[in-house]
């Protein structure tokens, strides 16, 4: 008997919590032998067919069957989901974290849901329309989409020509700012959902894909969100003022230039201390906090900041810049001119 097939039998036996006596009874009944070593190819097939049809194919009388588990595994792989993605999906929609805790009925519903997701996404237009112009806030969203392999379509919106004030766009983003998205495949509504503000978009997409943000109830979620909001409330606005008074203001105002340069420097110091012992902003995993902050560090030279003064940021910044998804996110809009 092939060693791989013997290993499969062992896994099934362990997964079903069969005693040696129970397994021998099944072996004798299904295949007419007393030991796995005596199984021929034909008898092995008979044993597998028995498991597929019998109550022994599940842990509990009304529980998920092993056949269903194998089917779900194949669907998960076809969708490109990892184990944590599936676990988060189970917890969100079935209030379970493990497949073994599903009933057979729930497992059937899960299979149908996964089939629908797979079928719905095959060969169709991107689910996300991203209203975009090459700015730090918009780059956050392209980075997320590339890192998560999320289908999206860039809709260029030339803010230098006032396109953000078009009435149709204001229905999507009433604050006339980019980025904004329209999700044509939201799990929250049968109709498309429009979302503006880059932080809200990142949080929405992270919850939608179950990636780069821990689920509700996990303390690590709030560690990520506080740094996302730090970027939104502190780093972004202060750098924006810095950039305005040093690059665009017709009248040079020394007080303003000095004020916002110093505040930018202070905020870099806060970030430098935070990532001193971390690979990423909140730990050893990439999160939406990194995606939000990185585009605002890209223009550091124009903002009068030297990364040599912030060695931890310099290390992290280089690491982020080398990520293929980040490079693809920036290259995605090479043809769009400011």
C-alpha positions as CSV (number, residue, x, y, z in Angstrom):
1,X,0.0,0.0,0.0
2,X,1.2,3.5,-1.0
3,X,2.6,5.4,2.0
4,X,0.6,8.5,1.1
5,X,-2.6,6.5,1.2
6,X,-1.7,5.0,4.5
7,X,-1.0,8.6,5.8
8,X,-4.4,9.7,4.5
9,X,-6.1,6.8,6.4
10,X,-4.3,7.9,9.5
11,X,-5.5,11.5,9.1
12,X,-9.1,10.4,8.6
13,X,-8.9,8.1,11.6
14,X,-7.4,10.8,13.8
15,X,-9.8,13.5,12.5
16,X,-12.8,11.3,13.3
17,X,-11.5,10.3,16.7
18,X,-11.9,6.6,15.8
19,X,-10.6,4.1,18.3
20,X,-8.5,1.2,17.0
21,X,-11.4,-1.2,17.6
22,X,-13.8,1.1,15.7
23,X,-11.4,1.4,12.8
24,X,-10.8,-2.4,12.6
25,X,-14.6,-2.9,12.5
26,X,-14.9,-0.4,9.6
27,X,-11.9,-1.9,7.8
28,X,-13.4,-5.4,8.0
29,X,-16.9,-4.3,7.0
30,X,-15.8,-2.0,4.1
31,X,-12.8,-3.8,2.7
32,X,-12.8,-7.3,4.2
33,X,-9.4,-7.0,5.7
34,X,-8.1,-6.7,9.3
35,X,-5.1,-4.4,8.7
36,X,-4.4,-1.3,6.5
37,X,-1.3,-3.1,5.3
38,X,-3.5,-5.7,3.6
39,X,-5.4,-3.1,1.5
40,X,-5.1,-3.4,-2.2
41,X,-5.9,-0.4,-4.5
42,X,-9.4,-1.7,-5.0
43,X,-10.0,-2.3,-1.3
44,X,-8.6,1.1,-0.5
45,X,-11.2,2.7,-2.9
46,X,-13.9,0.7,-1.2
47,X,-12.8,2.0,2.2
48,X,-12.8,5.6,1.0
49,X,-16.3,5.1,-0.6
50,X,-17.5,3.7,2.7
51,X,-16.3,6.8,4.6
52,X,-17.9,9.1,2.1
53,X,-21.3,7.4,2.5
54,X,-21.4,6.5,6.2
55,X,-21.9,8.3,9.5
56,X,-18.2,7.7,10.2
57,X,-17.5,10.4,7.7
58,X,-18.2,13.1,10.3
59,X,-17.2,13.8,13.8
60,X,-20.7,14.2,15.1
61,X,-24.0,12.7,13.9
62,X,-25.2,16.1,12.5
63,X,-21.8,17.6,11.9
64,X,-19.8,18.6,8.8
65,X,-18.7,15.6,6.8
66,X,-15.1,15.0,5.8
67,X,-16.2,15.1,2.2
68,X,-17.6,18.6,2.7
69,X,-14.3,19.6,4.4
70,X,-12.3,18.4,1.4
71,X,-14.7,20.3,-1.0
72,X,-14.3,23.5,1.1
73,X,-10.5,23.2,1.1
74,X,-10.6,23.0,-2.7
75,X,-12.8,26.0,-2.9
76,X,-10.7,28.0,-0.5
77,X,-7.6,27.3,-2.6
78,X,-9.4,28.2,-5.8
79,X,-10.3,31.6,-4.3
80,X,-6.8,32.2,-3.1
81,X,-7.8,32.4,0.6
82,X,-5.4,31.4,3.3
83,X,-6.6,29.6,6.5
84,X,-7.0,32.9,8.5
85,X,-9.2,34.3,5.7
86,X,-11.5,31.3,5.9
87,X,-11.5,31.4,9.7
88,X,-12.5,35.1,9.7
89,X,-15.3,34.3,7.1
90,X,-16.6,31.5,9.3
91,X,-16.6,33.7,12.4
92,X,-18.3,36.6,10.6
93,X,-21.1,34.7,9.0
94,X,-21.4,31.4,11.0
95,X,-20.1,32.5,14.4
96,X,-17.6,29.6,14.3
97,X,-13.9,29.6,14.0
98,X,-13.3,26.0,13.0
99,X,-14.9,23.9,10.2
100,X,-15.3,21.1,12.7
101,X,-17.8,23.1,14.6
102,X,-20.2,23.5,11.7
103,X,-23.3,21.4,11.2
104,X,-23.8,19.6,8.0
105,X,-26.4,22.1,7.0
106,X,-24.2,25.1,7.7
107,X,-21.4,23.4,5.8
108,X,-23.7,23.0,2.8
109,X,-24.5,26.7,3.0
110,X,-20.9,27.6,3.2
111,X,-20.0,25.5,0.2
112,X,-22.8,27.2,-1.8
113,X,-21.6,30.6,-0.7
114,X,-18.0,29.9,-1.7
115,X,-19.2,28.5,-5.1
116,X,-21.2,31.7,-5.6
117,X,-18.2,33.9,-4.8
118,X,-16.0,31.9,-7.1
119,X,-18.6,31.9,-9.9
120,X,-19.4,35.6,-9.4
121,X,-15.8,36.7,-9.7
122,X,-14.9,34.6,-12.7
123,X,-14.4,36.6,-15.8
124,X,-16.3,39.6,-14.6
125,X,-15.5,43.3,-14.4
126,X,-13.5,44.6,-11.3
127,X,-15.7,44.9,-8.3
128,X,-14.2,48.2,-7.1
129,X,-14.1,51.5,-8.9
130,X,-11.4,53.7,-7.4
131,X,-11.7,57.4,-8.1
132,X,-8.1,58.4,-8.1
133,X,-5.4,61.0,-8.7
134,X,-1.7,60.4,-7.8
135,X,-1.7,61.7,-4.2
136,X,-0.5,60.1,-1.0
137,X,-4.1,59.4,0.1
138,X,-5.0,57.7,-3.2
139,X,-1.8,55.6,-3.1
140,X,-3.0,54.1,0.1
141,X,-5.9,52.4,-1.7
142,X,-3.9,51.1,-4.7
143,X,-1.4,49.6,-2.2
144,X,-4.2,47.8,-0.4
145,X,-5.7,46.5,-3.6
146,X,-2.4,45.2,-4.9
147,X,-1.4,43.6,-1.6
148,X,-4.8,41.9,-1.2
149,X,-5.1,40.9,-4.9
150,X,-8.4,42.8,-4.9
151,X,-9.9,43.5,-8.3
152,X,-10.3,47.2,-9.0
153,X,-10.5,49.7,-11.8
154,X,-8.8,53.1,-11.5
155,X,-11.1,56.0,-12.5
156,X,-8.8,59.0,-13.0
157,X,-10.2,62.2,-11.6
158,X,-8.1,65.2,-12.5
159,X,-8.2,67.4,-9.4
160,X,-6.0,69.9,-11.1
161,X,-8.9,70.6,-13.5
162,X,-11.6,70.7,-10.8
163,X,-13.1,67.4,-11.8
164,X,-13.7,66.6,-8.1
165,X,-16.5,69.2,-8.2
166,X,-18.5,67.4,-10.9
167,X,-22.1,66.8,-9.6
168,X,-21.9,63.0,-10.3
169,X,-18.7,62.7,-8.3
170,X,-20.2,64.7,-5.4
171,X,-22.8,62.0,-5.1
172,X,-19.9,59.6,-4.3
173,X,-17.7,62.0,-2.3
174,X,-19.7,64.9,-1.0
175,X,-16.5,66.5,0.4
176,X,-15.2,66.7,-3.1
177,X,-12.0,64.8,-2.2
178,X,-10.2,61.8,-3.6
179,X,-9.9,58.9,-3.2
180,X,-13.4,57.5,-3.2
181,X,-14.6,54.0,-4.1
182,X,-17.8,52.4,-5.3
183,X,-18.0,48.7,-4.4
184,X,-20.3,46.9,-6.9
185,X,-20.0,43.7,-4.9
186,X,-20.5,44.6,-1.3
187,X,-21.5,42.0,1.3
188,X,-23.4,44.7,3.1
189,X,-25.9,45.6,0.5
190,X,-27.4,44.4,-2.7
191,X,-26.7,47.8,-4.2
192,X,-23.3,49.3,-4.8
193,X,-21.8,51.1,-1.8
194,X,-19.9,54.4,-2.2
195,X,-17.2,55.3,0.4
196,X,-15.0,58.4,0.7
197,X,-12.1,59.3,3.1
198,X,-9.0,57.1,2.7
199,X,-9.0,55.8,6.3
200,X,-12.6,54.7,6.0
201,X,-11.9,53.0,2.7
202,X,-9.0,51.1,4.1
203,X,-11.0,49.9,7.1
204,X,-13.9,48.9,4.9
205,X,-11.7,47.0,2.4
206,X,-9.8,45.3,5.3
207,X,-13.1,44.1,6.8
208,X,-14.4,43.1,3.4
209,X,-11.4,41.0,2.5
210,X,-10.5,40.0,6.1
211,X,-7.0,41.1,5.5
212,X,-4.5,43.5,7.1
213,X,-6.7,44.3,10.1
214,X,-7.6,41.9,13.0
215,X,-11.2,41.1,13.4
216,X,-13.6,42.8,15.9
217,X,-12.9,41.7,19.5
218,X,-9.1,41.3,18.9
219,X,-7.1,43.9,20.9
220,X,-4.6,44.1,18.0
221,X,-7.3,45.6,15.8
222,X,-7.2,48.8,17.9
223,X,-3.5,48.9,17.8
224,X,-3.7,49.1,14.1
225,X,-6.6,51.6,14.0
226,X,-5.0,54.0,16.4
227,X,-2.0,54.3,14.1
228,X,-4.3,54.6,11.0
229,X,-6.1,57.5,12.8
230,X,-2.7,59.0,13.8
231,X,-1.8,59.2,10.2
232,X,-5.3,60.7,9.3
233,X,-5.4,63.2,12.2
234,X,-1.7,64.1,12.6
235,X,0.9,63.1,10.0
236,X,-1.2,63.7,6.9
237,X,-2.6,67.2,7.9
238,X,0.7,68.5,9.3
239,X,2.6,67.3,6.2
240,X,-0.1,68.8,4.0
241,X,0.4,72.2,5.7
242,X,4.2,71.8,5.5
243,X,4.0,71.0,1.8
244,X,1.6,73.9,1.1
245,X,3.7,76.6,2.8
246,X,7.0,75.3,1.4
247,X,6.0,74.4,-2.2
248,X,2.8,76.3,-3.2
249,X,2.2,79.4,-1.0
250,X,2.7,82.5,-3.1
251,X,3.8,84.4,0.0
252,X,6.5,82.8,2.1
253,X,5.5,82.8,5.7
254,X,8.5,82.0,7.9
255,X,6.4,81.3,11.0
256,X,4.2,78.8,9.1
257,X,7.1,77.1,7.4
258,X,9.0,76.7,10.7
259,X,5.9,75.6,12.6
260,X,4.9,72.8,10.2
261,X,8.5,71.7,9.5
262,X,9.1,71.2,13.3
263,X,5.8,69.4,13.7
264,X,6.6,67.1,10.8
265,X,9.9,66.4,12.4
266,X,8.3,65.7,15.8
267,X,5.8,63.2,14.2
268,X,8.6,61.4,12.4
269,X,10.2,61.0,15.8
270,X,7.0,59.5,17.2
271,X,6.9,57.0,14.3
272,X,10.6,56.2,14.6
273,X,10.2,55.3,18.2
274,X,7.1,53.1,17.5
275,X,8.9,50.9,14.9
276,X,12.1,50.7,16.8
277,X,11.5,47.0,17.6
278,X,8.9,46.2,15.0
279,X,9.2,45.0,11.4
280,X,6.1,47.0,10.6
281,X,4.2,49.8,12.3
282,X,2.2,47.7,14.8
283,X,4.3,44.5,15.0
284,X,5.6,41.8,12.7
285,X,2.7,41.9,10.2
286,X,1.9,44.3,7.4
287,X,-1.4,46.2,8.2
288,X,-3.5,49.1,6.8
289,X,-1.5,51.3,9.2
290,X,1.6,50.7,7.1
291,X,-0.3,51.3,3.9
292,X,-1.7,54.6,5.2
293,X,1.6,56.0,6.5
294,X,4.0,54.9,3.8
295,X,2.8,57.3,1.0
296,X,3.1,60.2,3.4
297,X,6.8,59.3,4.0
298,X,7.6,59.1,0.3
299,X,7.9,63.0,-0.1
300,X,10.1,63.3,3.0
301,X,12.8,65.3,1.1
302,X,10.4,67.9,-0.1
303,X,9.1,68.2,3.4
304,X,12.6,68.9,4.7
305,X,13.1,65.6,6.5
306,X,16.3,63.5,6.3
307,X,15.7,59.8,7.0
308,X,19.2,59.5,8.3
309,X,17.9,61.2,11.4
310,X,15.3,58.5,11.7
311,X,17.1,55.1,11.2
312,X,14.0,53.0,12.1
313,X,11.8,54.8,9.6
314,X,14.6,54.5,7.0
315,X,14.8,50.7,7.5
316,X,11.0,50.4,7.3
317,X,10.6,52.7,4.4
318,X,13.2,50.8,2.4
319,X,11.4,47.5,3.2
320,X,8.0,48.9,2.2
321,X,9.4,50.4,-1.1
322,X,10.8,46.9,-2.1
323,X,7.5,45.2,-1.8
324,X,6.3,44.1,-5.2
325,X,2.7,45.1,-4.5
326,X,3.8,48.6,-3.4
327,X,5.9,49.0,-6.6
328,X,2.9,47.8,-8.7
329,X,0.6,50.2,-6.9
330,X,2.7,53.2,-7.9
331,X,3.4,51.8,-11.4
332,X,-0.3,51.3,-11.9
333,X,-0.8,55.0,-12.5
334,X,2.4,55.9,-14.3
335,X,0.3,57.1,-17.2
336,X,-1.7,59.6,-15.1
337,X,0.0,63.0,-15.0
338,X,-0.5,65.6,-12.3
